[in-house]
Amino acid sequence: MSRFWIFAADPTRYHWDTLFVKGKELWDGIRNLASQRYLKQVHKGDRIMCYHGAPARSVYALAVAASDPYPHPDERQKKFLVIDLKAVERLPRGPLAAPLGELPAFAPAFSMVEGWRGAIIHWVMAGADGRLWRVKILDPSFLNWRPLSYALLKNIVPDFPLCNKSFNQSYSGNDL
């Protein structure tokens, strides 16, 4: 089953139109070590949402991974991975944001924003006067506290910092 990924590029350095001109291209836009770990999980056939950073700030096109990640062919140490991308389609231009209008009274509304730890979910409900009546924000760490307690069951106390940092929990909801 193919998955979706977002690959971001600064349009002043690499414009996604380049991929459409060439049709298929080696993409080496990931040098961040944390992002390199994610790149290892991309497989041939996975769908890529091609995102342009400032000033456009929008998903510009769709592509497909034409290969699994492999070491950069021009790099001596083979430290960084690259991937071949194949152009699929350009997406139509549209507004970056659109006003939602008023929420119906006592009807729930949801949104999801991708944070660096995972999905941040917002649940809101407006009152009869149109103002917020109920709000719940679910931080990605919220769902990981119980698994962390199970991970600690057969470990000794000195292992706690290592287990705790492996889960990388937010103690105060700062990723909101």
Secondary structure, DSSP 8 states (H G I E B T S, - for coil): ---EEEEEE-TTT--THHHHHHSEEEE-----HHHHHHHTT--TT-EEEEEE-TTT-EEEEEEEE-S--EE-TT-SS--SEEEEEEEEEE-----S--------BT-EEEEEEE-SSSEEEEEEEE-TTSSEEEEEEE-GGGGGHHHHHHHTTTS-GGGHHHHHHHHT--SS-TT-
